């Protein structure tokens, strides 16, 4: 298991060495935007879980829900509402 982890880290570092400065900057910017969206998605899920508790709708606060909300945005929120109501 340690060998697989070391190999994955090695491949990532080698791929970063092949990129130039402009591509690394663009990659880090996209990654930072994604992490911000993920953090905001968890905050939104937490608030929805508290507010939804008053009306009997519970939103699961887990990694899958956070990723869904971070990637899809408003349609992801609609999907979470549909899952919470119909399931």
C-alpha positions in Angstrom: 0.0 0.0 0.0 2.9 2.4 0.8 4.4 1.7 -2.6 1.2 2.6 -4.4 1.0 5.9 -2.5 4.7 6.7 -3.2 4.1 5.9 -6.9 1.1 8.2 -7.2 3.0 11.0 -5.5 5.9 10.4 -7.9 3.7 10.5 -11.0 2.1 13.7 -9.8 5.4 15.4 -9.2 6.8 14.2 -12.5 3.7 15.6 -14.3 4.2 18.9 -12.5 7.8 19.1 -13.7 6.7 18.8 -17.3 4.4 21.8 -17.0 5.6 25.4 -17.4 5.0 28.3 -15.0 1.9 29.5 -16.8 0.2 26.1 -16.8 1.0 25.6 -13.1 -0.5 29.0 -12.3 -3.6 28.1 -14.2 -3.9 24.7 -12.6 -3.4 26.1 -9.1 -6.0 28.8 -9.7 -8.6 26.2 -10.9 -7.8 24.1 -7.9 -8.2 27.0 -5.5 -11.6 27.9 -7.0 -12.7 24.3 -6.7 -11.7 24.2 -3.0 -13.6 27.5 -2.3 -16.7 26.1 -4.0 -16.4 22.9 -2.0 -16.1 24.9 1.3 -19.1 27.1 0.3 -21.1 23.9 -0.6 -20.5 22.5 2.9 -21.5 25.7 4.5 -24.7 25.8 2.4 -25.4 22.1 3.3 -25.0 22.9 6.9 -27.4 25.9 6.7 -29.9 23.8 4.7 -29.8 21.0 7.2 -30.5 23.4 10.1 -33.3 25.3 8.2 -34.7 22.1 6.7 -35.0 20.6 10.2 -37.7 23.0 11.0 -39.9 21.7 8.2 -38.9 18.1 8.4 -36.5 18.0 5.4 -33.1 16.7 6.2 -30.1 17.2 3.9 -27.2 14.8 4.3 -23.9 16.6 5.0 -21.3 14.3 3.5 -18.6 14.3 0.9 -20.8 13.1 -2.0 -23.4 15.9 -1.3 -20.6 18.5 -1.1 -19.0 17.4 -4.4 -22.5 17.4 -6.1 -23.2 20.9 -4.9 -19.8 22.2 -5.6 -19.7 20.9 -9.2 -23.3 21.4 -10.3 -24.2 24.5 -8.3 -27.9 25.4 -8.6 -28.9 22.1 -10.4 -27.1 20.2 -7.7 -29.1 22.0 -5.1 -32.3 21.1 -7.0 -31.1 17.5 -7.1 -30.5 17.5 -3.4 -34.0 19.0 -2.8 -35.5 16.2 -4.9 -33.6 13.5 -3.1 -34.6 15.0 0.3 -38.3 15.2 -0.6 -38.8 12.0 -2.6 -36.5 9.6 -0.7 
